[in-house]
């Protein structure tokens, strides 16, 4: 069946009208979710409730199937809409411990420190910030503090903690450094009261803490900082409790090796000096994503990544092991031994197990988003 230009224009206008209605519906939904956020704040309920989200998606997927609409499409739309709705709920939060007279964030003017200053302030706490020029007034700033958070660069963390020998006994001492064993030991030595190590697994560019992981490494008197953990849950954070050594061992693989590999790849690209824009234009979504993750590293503070890579006690051992493994794999290429390569490929696949299949599924969603972004760029 052929369609005339006039009929095509009518269909396009109809699509425009439907799209306009969708925007109006999204505006209405945002108004409702804002009210939900206000209620949660008053009631002390967490912004993110996994069970509620799963139930909502399940129902809408079933509805989509009944109406012959792709349930995958509906789920993708809903997850994007819900991510936005969490931002509309990012208002003020219930204060879980009104008895706390003051919170002090050392380094609160820094990038990540500001995130916590903002969250504590939104939760109704009095928050003071201590920077390097404020140390002459430290005694007065720390007086009546119920929580002191060390939010300084890794290389300054231990020396900063060593100065905290005169905090109020009942005060909670915490840090948000990406290594945990040494800072936790330093805090336990400097302060006789409650101590806890925190590692926010996110950067300062987050718009909220919904679904963001915060690692908890217990130090001393955990019962005294349960309110702090509950406060972070109300913010929407997902708390993972581990021993400090287990944390640091895991960070070698999660942070050190990943950042180091990105650094080396980026360094090699800069040395080889290919046409970067040409590489991007020739890449499929998955390669563009991988290249983006490398490029992202070099848009950030190099001192932060140097501290992460150099200050973990196991960095050199693990990176040397990786170098050996790289050399072994390179030898297979030099010898043209595809059979051994395939054999090892299967062996690694067995180690990943079902997780590799999960990665295949979840990565498809990322690739679709990357493909959408390329279309937008092309139109510009």
N, C-alpha and C positions, 0 to 999 in steps of 0.2 A: 504494500500500500504506500503510495507516494503522498508526501505532505507538501503543501504549497508554502512559499515564504510567509504568507500571511498567517497560515495555521501555525507555523513554527514560532512566529512572534507571539501569538496568543498563548502557546504552551510555555514560552519563556516568561511571559508576564505572570502566568499562573504559578510557575516555580518561584518567581520573585515574591509573589504574595504569600506563598507557603513559607518561604524563608523568613519573610517579615514576621509572620505569625510565630515562627520558632523563636525569633529574637524576643518578641513580647513575652512568650512563655518563659524563656530563660530569665527575663527581668522579674517576672512574678515569682519564679522559684527562688531567685536570689533574695527577694524581700522576705520570703518565708524562712529560708535558711538563716538569715540574719537574726530573725526572732528566735529560732531554735538555738543559735549561739548565745543569745542573751539569756535564755532560760537555763542552758547548761552552765553558764557562768554563775548564775544565782544559786543553782542547785549543786554546784561542784561536780558536775558530770564531765567526763573526758570528751574532748572534741571528736576524737576518732573512736568509733565503736565497731570493731571488725565484724561482729555478728550481725549488726544492723546493716552494714554495707553489703555483706554476703547475701542476706535475705532479700534486700532490695534488688540486687542484680539478678538473683535467681528468679524472682517473680517477673521481672521485665523481660528476661530471656524467654520464659515460658509464654508470655503475652506476645512476644515477637514471632515465635514459632506458630502460634495460633493465627496470626495475621499475615503469614507468609513473608515476614521480614527477617532478614539475616540476624540471628541472635548475637553473632559476633559483632556486627555493626552496632547493635543496640548496646552491648556491653562496652564497646570502645567509647561510644558517645557518653554513656553514663559515667564511666570512670573519669573521663575528662571533665564532665560537668561537676561531678562530686569533688574532684580536686579543686575546682574553682570555688565550690560552695564552702570548702574548709577555710578558704581565705576570707569569705564573707563572715564566717563565724570567728575569725581571728580578732576578737574584741578584748574586753577585760575578762579576767578570770577570777574564780573564787580563790581567796587567800586561805590556804590550808592551815596556817599557823599564825593567827593574828597576834599571838603573844611575842613574836619576834619583833624587837624594837628597831632593828636596823640590819641591813645586809651590806657588806662592803665587797666590791669587786675590784681586786687589784689588777690593773690593766683594763679596766672597764671602758676606756676610750679606744681600745684596739678593736679590730674588725669583729672577732668572735666574742670578745668581752661585751661589746655593745648589744649583741643579740640577747645575752643573759640579763644585762641591765634593763633592756626593754621588756623582757618577759616578766621579770620580778616586779618591775614598775606597774605593768598591766595587771599584776596580781595583787596590787595594793600594798606592797612593801615599801618602806623607806629604803632607798638605795643610795649609798655613797660610793664614789669612785676614787681610787687612790692611784695616782700616776707617779712617775719617778721624782717629780719636783715636790710631791706632797709628803715625802718621808719625814721631814722635820716635824710634821703635824700628825704623824702616824698614831701616836698614843691617844690623841684626842679623837681621831677618826675611828679607831678600833673600839673606843669605849662604848659599852652597851651593845656591841655587835653580837647578833645571834648566829650569823653565818658569815664567813669570810671565804671568798672564792678567788683562787689564784688563776688569773687568765693572762699570763705573760708568755713570751716565746719560750720554746723548750730549753734553749741554752741558758735562760735566766731563771727557770723555775726553781731549781734546788737552792740557788743562792738567795732567791726571794723568800722561800720557805724558811730558810735558816734565820731570817730576821724576825720571824713571827713567834717569839718566845714569851711574849707578854699579853697574849690574847685572854679575854675572859675565859675562865675554866669551862663554863657551860657552852661556850661558842663552838660551833661546828666549823672545822677547817676542811676545805675541799679544793681540788684543782681540776682543770679541764685540759690537761696536757695529753698528747697522743701516746706518750709512754707512761707506764704506770708503776713499775716496780720501784725505781729510784725515788720518784716524787712521793709515793706512798710511805716509804721508809723515812724519808726526810720529814714528812708531816708528823709521823708517829713520834719522831725524835724531838721535834720542835715544840709540839703541843700535847698537853696531857688530856685534853678533852676529846670529844667526838671527832673522828677523822674519816673521810671517804674520798676515794679517787673516782673522778668522772672522765669519760672520754666521749665527747659528742662526735658522732661519726658523720658530720656534715660540715659544710663551710659557712662562712658568714653571709653568703648570698641567698640563704634559704628565706622564704617568705613567711614560713611558720614552722613549728616543730611537729606538725601532724605527720605520722608515719616515720619520723626520723629516729634513728637508733642512738641511744645514750648508753654507753657501757658503764656499769657500776662495779667498782672494786672496793669491797668492804675493808675498812681499817679498824676502827674501834667504836664501841657503843652504837651499834647500828640502830637500836631502838630510838635513839635521840634524833636521827635524821630520816625517819620514816616519812615525816611530813614533807620533806624535800623530794623524796621519790614520788610520793603521791602528787605533789605539785607538778612534777614533770609529766606524769601520766595525764593529768588534767589538761596540760598543754597539748597533748596528743602524742607525746613521745613514746617509743617502744623501748623498755628498759631490758638490758641483758646483763645479768649478774655473773661475773667470772672472777677467778683469782687473778692477781696482778701478773704473775708469771705466765699464766695461760694467755692472758690478753697480749702481753708483749710478744710471745711466741707467734700468736696468730697475726699480729700486725706486720711481722716480717713478710708474710705472704700477701696480706690484704693491701698493705700500703707500700712497704719498702721495695719489694720486687716489682710491683706494678709501676710505681713512679720511676724507678731506676731504668726499667725497660723502655718506658716512654721517653726518658731523657736520652738514652743511647740512640733510639730510633730517630728522635728529633735532631740529635747531634749529627747523625749520619746523613739525614736529609739536607741539613744546612751545609755539610761538607760537599756532598755530591751536587748540590744546587740545581735540582731539576726545576722545571716550571711548575710552581705549586698550584696555580690556578688550572693549569692543564691537567695535573693529576686529579684535582677535584672534579673537573668536567668529565673525565674519563671513568670515574669511579662509580660503581653501583652503590646503593644506599649503605650496605654493610661496610664497604671499604671507606666510604665517606665518614661513617660513624667512628670507625677505628682511627682514621686520620684526625678527626675532630677531637678525640680523647687525647691524642698526642699534642695537638696544637693547644688545647685547653691548658695543659700543664704550663706552657711557656707564656701564658697570659697572667700568671699569678706570681706571688712573691717567691723568688728563688731561695731566700734564706729559710723559709718555712720548710721547703722540700729538702734542702740540705740538712736541716736539723732532723727531719724524719728519717732520712736515709743514713746519716752518719751516727746518730745518737742511740740507735738500737744496738744492744750488745751482740746480737746474732747476725747483724747485717752482712758483715764481711764473710762469715762462714757460709751463709745461704747464697750470697751472690757469687762466691767462688764455686760452690757446687753447681749453680746455674750455668756459670761460664764453662765448667767441665762438660755439662750436659749439652750445651750449645756446640761445643767443639766436637763431641761425639756425633751429634746429628750432622754437623758439617762434613765430617769424615764419610758418612754414608753417601752424601751427595757427591763428594770427590771420587768415591769408588763406584758410583752409579748403582749402589745396592738398593734398588727399589723394594726388593723382597723383604729385607730387614726393616726398612722404613715402614712398610705396611704391617709387618708383624708387631713392631713397637706401637704403631698407631692403634691397632686393635687392643693391645695390652693397656694402653692409657684409657681407651674407651671403656674397657671393663672396669677400671678404677672409678671413673666418673659415674658409671651405671645409669640409672634412670634420670639422674640430674642432667645429663647431657640432652636427653629428650625434652626435659622441661625447659632447658636453655634454648633449644631449637624453637619451641613454641613461643616463649616469651620474647625472644629476639625478633620474631616476625612482626610483633606489634611495634617495636622500635623502628624496624625497617620501613614500615608503612608510614610512620610519622616522618622519618627522614625523607621519604619519597615525596610526601606532601610539601615539606619545606623546600625541596628542590624545585617543585612546580611554582611555588610562590616566587622564588628567586629568579626563575627563568622569565616570569612575566614582568619583573622589574627591569 
